[in-house]
Amino acid sequence: MKIKFKLISFFLLLTGCHSFLDVQPELQVDEAQAITNASTAEAALNGLYNRLGSDGYYGSNFQSLVYLSGGDIQWTGSQGAPQEITARKLTADNSYVSAAWSAIYRTILQANYLLETVPTLADPLLTADRKNQIQGEAYALRALSYFDLVRGWGGVQVVLKATRTPSDNTGITRGSADDTYSQVLKDLTAAEPLLSATTNRNKVTRKTVWALRARYHLYRQEWDQAETYASKLIEDSNYKLAKPYSAFFANNAVATPESVFEIAYSNSFKNGNYNWWLPPALSGRREWAPNDKLVALLNDPNVGGNRKELIAQTSPPGNLWYGKLYYRTPLGTDPAYVIRIAELYLIRAEARAQLGKTAAALADLNAVRDRAAVPAAQAATRDALLLAIETERQVEFPFEADRWFNLIRTGRVATVLGITDTTKYVLPIPNSEILADKALVQNQGY
């Protein structure tokens, strides 16, 4: 793939800075100059997190593909690329798709450099434990990257070696979705023993891996393991559902006990989501907006409850609804939420429902509903529970890139959104990548 088969500059490798990503993402230098000691290894690890939070990935484009595909978010602007997404007319030249694909593979590329280079360093400041931690974080973030690729595009090319020359890693054929999921599990399994079992909401720890494994096993319909790994977090007193719902994001809150893993931003490393959600009066463009259906659900005291704090209206005469999860001053300093404890409760609820543990599943679902100040659900059968959990996810994570993938994995997208063409359940591979690598085959239907 073109973006993977270029070497990256020393500064770009270490920082992952937004301005350089946007302007000149494919500069080439000798990679051997980049990670040579403890300080450059630490800088490169920070750059890996910046890659994860870049505009193309969790800072905007990847999330927007899910928002705009899921049926609850409308596009109010005039650009062609997002209009294609909401109109279900995606093409392989869509710039949002290309930006997300490239950003995810850049994240994988940086993880590969760390995994190959850090074990060889002989700096006394880089202890064995610290080397393990860095490698564990790289494995886990590579796992997350491949997980997001397989959710979005199906089976992909699995690249596990660093790219030191433009010809490296060319000619790799696409694996199946099962192959890609298998690599996700391999990386999570490799990461777990290398990481400390501490609580850190902005960096990967062993607990982060447990949370990602719970999500992984849910997608693979491995209910026992999904329940087991979700329980590890739920039973940890360091994590709890924030009350009221807005407590995890309102009043400039960061890294609350609600968060298992969130990406931190700052004045020099900004989260681009605010620009698309906030109205012009609040220095945004409001080109992603909750549609009438979602507004009604969030404002329904029996469904949304206090989750209505996620949205607000502009002043008359416009009276336009907008999302306010991303709102902070300075602009762009909001966290991006990768996984919260609420998701672990709903993962365990679904796993338990599938295992026939109806009462326990209902208790997990109602824990999330209680936090949102909505009446307890009364679902008494497996099917009723699964539908209740689906609706709960819809109003619990409307601005966290969940809805589309959730409907795809449960086989509900045709019923809920009316999309019966199964070729549209995955995204197109960017045309530029197809042209650059003859081994890369386009998804059917594009």
Disulfide bonds with the S-S distance in Angstrom:
none
